[in-house]
Protein backbone atom coordinates (compact mmCIF):
# COMPACT_ATOMS: atom_id res chain seq x y z
CA UNK A 1 0.00 0.00 0.00
CA UNK A 2 2.80 2.46 0.85
CA UNK A 3 4.56 1.62 -2.42
CA UNK A 4 1.50 2.63 -4.41
CA UNK A 5 1.04 5.74 -2.29
CA UNK A 6 4.68 6.71 -2.87
CA UNK A 7 4.34 6.22 -6.62
CA UNK A 8 1.16 8.30 -6.63
CA UNK A 9 2.76 11.16 -4.68
CA UNK A 10 5.83 11.18 -6.94
CA UNK A 11 3.77 10.97 -10.13
CA UNK A 12 1.42 13.75 -9.06
CA UNK A 13 4.32 15.87 -7.89
CA UNK A 14 6.05 15.70 -11.29
CA UNK A 15 2.93 17.30 -12.80
CA UNK A 16 2.74 20.23 -10.37
CA UNK A 17 4.14 23.50 -11.73
CA UNK A 18 6.81 23.85 -9.03
CA UNK A 19 6.85 20.27 -7.71
CA UNK A 20 10.33 19.16 -6.72
CA UNK A 21 9.98 15.84 -8.51
CA UNK A 22 9.37 17.70 -11.75
CA UNK A 23 12.92 18.98 -11.25
CA UNK A 24 14.19 15.57 -10.11
CA UNK A 25 12.65 14.04 -13.22
CA UNK A 26 14.85 16.31 -15.37
CA UNK A 27 17.97 15.46 -13.39
CA UNK A 28 20.05 12.28 -13.48
CA UNK A 29 19.50 11.69 -9.75
CA UNK A 30 17.05 10.09 -7.34
CA UNK A 31 17.17 10.63 -3.57
CA UNK A 32 18.57 8.00 -1.21
CA UNK A 33 16.33 6.10 1.20
CA UNK A 34 16.50 8.48 4.18
CA UNK A 35 16.07 11.58 2.01
CA UNK A 36 13.00 10.26 0.23
CA UNK A 37 11.46 9.34 3.57
CA UNK A 38 12.09 12.88 4.83
CA UNK A 39 10.11 14.14 1.83
CA UNK A 40 7.21 11.73 2.38
CA UNK A 41 7.11 12.49 6.12
CA UNK A 42 6.63 16.21 5.46
CA UNK A 43 3.17 15.54 4.02
CA UNK A 44 3.57 18.27 1.40
CA UNK A 45 6.12 19.64 -1.02
CA UNK A 46 7.65 22.90 0.28
CA UNK A 47 8.59 23.78 -3.31
CA UNK A 48 4.88 23.77 -4.20
CA UNK A 49 4.33 27.15 -2.58
CA UNK A 50 0.92 27.60 -4.19
CA UNK A 51 -0.27 24.24 -2.78
CA UNK A 52 -1.35 23.10 -6.23
CA UNK A 53 -0.81 19.48 -5.26
CA UNK A 54 -2.17 19.68 -1.75
CA UNK A 55 -1.07 17.61 1.21
CA UNK A 56 -0.80 13.87 1.75
CA UNK A 57 -0.88 11.79 4.89
CA UNK A 58 2.78 11.65 6.02
CA UNK A 59 4.29 8.20 5.72
CA UNK A 60 7.59 6.36 5.65
CA UNK A 61 8.85 3.51 3.47
CA UNK A 62 10.84 0.58 4.78
CA UNK A 63 14.00 -0.48 2.92
CA UNK A 64 12.21 -3.05 0.76
CA UNK A 65 9.47 -0.58 -0.19
CA UNK A 66 12.08 2.05 -1.01
CA UNK A 67 13.86 -0.41 -3.31
CA UNK A 68 10.58 -1.06 -5.14
CA UNK A 69 9.88 2.67 -5.55
CA UNK A 70 13.46 3.50 -6.58
CA UNK A 71 13.45 0.65 -9.11
CA UNK A 72 10.14 1.89 -10.53
CA UNK A 73 11.52 5.45 -10.81
CA UNK A 74 14.75 4.33 -12.47
CA UNK A 75 12.85 2.07 -14.88
CA UNK A 76 10.82 5.11 -15.95
CA UNK A 77 13.84 7.44 -15.87
CA UNK A 78 16.69 5.21 -17.08
CA UNK A 79 19.34 7.91 -16.79
CA UNK A 80 18.66 8.29 -13.06
CA UNK A 81 20.91 7.02 -10.33
CA UNK A 82 20.59 7.13 -6.55
CA UNK A 83 23.01 9.70 -5.20
CA UNK A 84 23.25 11.71 -1.95
CA UNK A 85 25.07 14.48 -3.88
CA UNK A 86 27.42 15.00 -0.95
CA UNK A 87 24.75 16.32 1.42
CA UNK A 88 23.26 14.94 4.61
CA UNK A 89 19.50 15.58 4.42
CA UNK A 90 16.51 16.08 2.14
CA UNK A 91 16.42 19.88 2.44
CA UNK A 92 20.03 20.24 1.29
CA UNK A 93 19.51 17.58 -1.40
CA UNK A 94 16.54 19.37 -2.97
CA UNK A 95 18.43 22.67 -2.96
CA UNK A 96 21.34 21.00 -4.75
CA UNK A 97 19.00 19.46 -7.35
CA UNK A 98 17.34 22.81 -7.99
CA UNK A 99 20.67 24.63 -8.26
CA UNK A 100 22.07 22.06 -10.69
CA UNK A 101 18.99 22.14 -12.94
CA UNK A 102 18.38 25.87 -13.25
For each residue, the residues with C-beta under 8 A, 3 or more apart:
1: 4 5
2: 5 6 59 60 61 62 65
3: 6 7 61 65 68 69
4: 1 7 8
5: 1 2 8 9 56 59
6: 2 3 9 10 36 40 59 61 65 69
7: 3 4 10 11 69 72
8: 4 5 11 12
9: 5 6 12 13 40 56
10: 6 7 13 14 21 69 73
11: 7 8 14 15
12: 8 9 15 16 19 53
13: 9 10 16 19 20 21 22 45 48 53
14: 10 11 19 21 22 24 25
15: 11 12 19 22
16: 12 13 19 22 45 48 52 53
17: 22 48 50 52
18: 22 47 48 49 50 52
19: 12 13 14 15 16 22 23 45 47 48 52 53
20: 13 23 24 39 45 46 47 48 94 97 98
21: 10 13 14 24 25 45
22: 13 14 15 16 17 18 19 25 26
23: 19 20 26 27 47 94 97 98 101 102
24: 14 20 21 27 29 30 31 97
25: 14 21 22 77
26: 22 23 101
27: 23 24 80 97 100 101
28: 79 80 81
29: 24 80 81 82 83 85 97
30: 24 36 70 73 74 77 80 81 82 83
31: 24 35 36 39 82 84 90 93
32: 35 36 82 83 84
33: 36 37 61 63 66
34: 37 38 89 90
35: 31 32 38 39 84 89 90 93
36: 6 30 31 32 33 39 40 61 66 69 70 90
37: 33 34 40 41 60 61 66
38: 34 35 41 42 89 90 91
39: 20 31 35 36 42 45 90 94
40: 6 9 36 37 43 56 58 59 60 61
41: 37 38 58 59 60
42: 38 39 45 46 58
43: 40 55 56 57 58
44: 48 51 53 54 55 56
45: 13 16 19 20 21 39 42 48 53
46: 20 42 49
47: 18 19 20 23 94 98
48: 13 16 17 18 19 20 44 45 51 52 53
49: 18 46
50: 17 18
51: 44 48 54 55
52: 16 17 18 19 48
53: 12 13 16 19 44 45 48
54: 44 51
55: 43 44 51
56: 5 9 40 43 44 59
57: 43
58: 40 41 42 43
59: 2 5 6 40 41 56
60: 2 37 40 41
61: 2 3 6 33 36 37 40 65 66 69
62: 2 65 66
63: 33 66 67
64: 67 68
65: 2 3 6 61 62 68 69
66: 33 36 37 61 62 63 69 70
67: 63 64 70 71
68: 3 64 65 71 72
69: 3 6 7 10 36 61 65 66 72 73
70: 30 36 66 67 73 74 82
71: 67 68 74 75
72: 7 68 69 75 76
73: 10 30 69 70 76 77 80
74: 30 70 71 77 78 80 81 82
75: 71 72 78
76: 72 73
77: 25 30 73 74 80
78: 74 75
79: 28
80: 27 28 29 30 73 74 77
81: 28 29 30 74
82: 29 30 31 32 70 74
83: 29 30 32
84: 31 32 35 87 88 93
85: 29 93 96 97
86: 96
87: 84 92 93 96
88: 84 92
89: 34 35 38 92 93
90: 31 34 35 36 38 39 93 94
91: 38 94 95
92: 87 88 89 95 96
93: 31 35 84 85 87 89 90 96 97
94: 20 23 39 47 90 91 97 98
95: 91 92 98 99
96: 85 86 87 92 93 99 100
97: 20 23 24 27 29 85 93 94 100 101
98: 20 23 47 94 95 101 102
99: 95 96 102
100: 27 96 97
101: 23 26 27 97 98
102: 23 98 99
